[in-house]
C-alpha cells in the first residue's frame, strides 16, 4: 500500500520536484552544499488505532491546497479500491 501511495505522490509532484531540485542547485552553486533531493518520502508510524502515514513532498506554495486535495482524494480512492478487492476475495472463499 505504501508503494502505491508513494507512486501516486511521485506522479503528482514530479514536475515541481524537478524544478525545486534545479532551483536548489542553482542557488547553492559554489557553496559546497550537499545534493538536495525533492523526491517525496513516506513514513509509517504505528498507533494504538492502526497506522499513521506521513508524507513529505514539495510543491509550489500557490498550488499547495490543490495538490493536497488531489492527493487526499487519490489516496482515499486507492484505499476504497483495496477494500473492495479484499471484500471480493473474501466472498470467493
C-alpha positions as CSV (number, residue, x, y, z in Angstrom):
1,X,0.0,0.0,0.0
2,X,2.8,2.4,0.8
3,X,4.4,1.8,-2.6
4,X,1.1,2.6,-4.3
5,X,0.7,5.8,-2.2
6,X,4.3,6.8,-2.9
7,X,3.8,6.2,-6.7
8,X,0.7,8.5,-6.6
9,X,2.7,11.2,-4.9
10,X,5.6,10.9,-7.3
11,X,3.3,11.1,-10.3
12,X,1.5,14.2,-8.9
13,X,4.7,16.1,-7.8
14,X,7.4,15.0,-10.3
15,X,7.4,18.3,-12.3
16,X,7.6,20.6,-9.3
17,X,10.1,18.4,-7.6
18,X,12.4,18.6,-10.6
19,X,12.1,22.4,-10.7
20,X,12.8,22.6,-7.0
21,X,16.0,20.5,-7.3
22,X,17.2,22.7,-10.2
23,X,16.5,25.9,-8.3
24,X,18.3,24.4,-5.3
25,X,21.4,23.5,-7.4
26,X,21.4,27.0,-8.9
27,X,21.0,28.8,-5.6
28,X,23.7,26.7,-3.8
29,X,26.3,26.6,-6.6
30,X,29.7,27.4,-5.3
31,X,28.7,27.0,-1.6
32,X,29.7,23.3,-1.4
33,X,26.2,22.4,-0.2
34,X,25.2,18.7,-0.4
35,X,22.9,17.5,-3.1
36,X,19.2,18.2,-2.4
37,X,16.5,15.7,-3.2
38,X,13.0,16.9,-3.7
39,X,11.7,13.3,-4.1
40,X,8.7,12.5,-2.0
41,X,9.1,10.4,1.1
42,X,6.7,8.4,3.2
43,X,6.9,7.4,6.8
44,X,4.6,4.9,8.7
45,X,4.1,5.1,12.4
46,X,2.1,2.6,14.4
47,X,-0.6,4.0,16.7
48,X,-3.0,2.3,19.1
49,X,-5.7,2.5,16.4
50,X,-3.7,1.5,13.4
51,X,-1.1,3.3,11.4
52,X,-0.4,6.9,10.7
53,X,1.0,7.7,7.2
54,X,3.2,10.9,7.0
55,X,4.1,12.0,3.5
56,X,6.6,14.7,2.6
57,X,6.6,16.2,-0.9
58,X,7.4,19.5,-2.5
59,X,5.1,21.7,-4.5
60,X,4.7,25.4,-5.2
61,X,3.1,27.4,-2.4
62,X,0.3,28.7,-4.6
63,X,-0.6,25.1,-5.6
64,X,-0.3,23.5,-2.1
65,X,-4.1,23.3,-1.4
66,X,-5.0,21.9,-4.8
67,X,-2.2,19.3,-4.7
68,X,-3.0,18.2,-1.2
69,X,-6.7,17.9,-2.1
70,X,-5.9,15.8,-5.2
71,X,-3.5,13.6,-3.2
72,X,-6.1,13.1,-0.4
73,X,-8.7,12.1,-2.9
74,X,-6.3,9.7,-4.7
75,X,-5.3,8.0,-1.5
76,X,-8.9,7.6,-0.4
77,X,-9.8,6.1,-3.8
78,X,-6.8,3.8,-3.5
79,X,-7.9,2.6,-0.1
80,X,-11.5,2.1,-1.2
81,X,-10.3,0.0,-4.2
82,X,-8.2,-2.1,-1.9
83,X,-11.1,-2.6,0.5
84,X,-13.4,-3.6,-2.4
85,X,-10.8,-6.0,-3.7
86,X,-10.5,-7.6,-0.2
87,X,-14.3,-7.9,0.1
88,X,-14.4,-9.7,-3.3
89,X,-11.6,-12.0,-2.4
90,X,-13.2,-12.8,1.0
91,X,-16.5,-13.6,-0.6
92,X,-15.0,-16.0,-3.1
93,X,-13.6,-18.4,-0.4
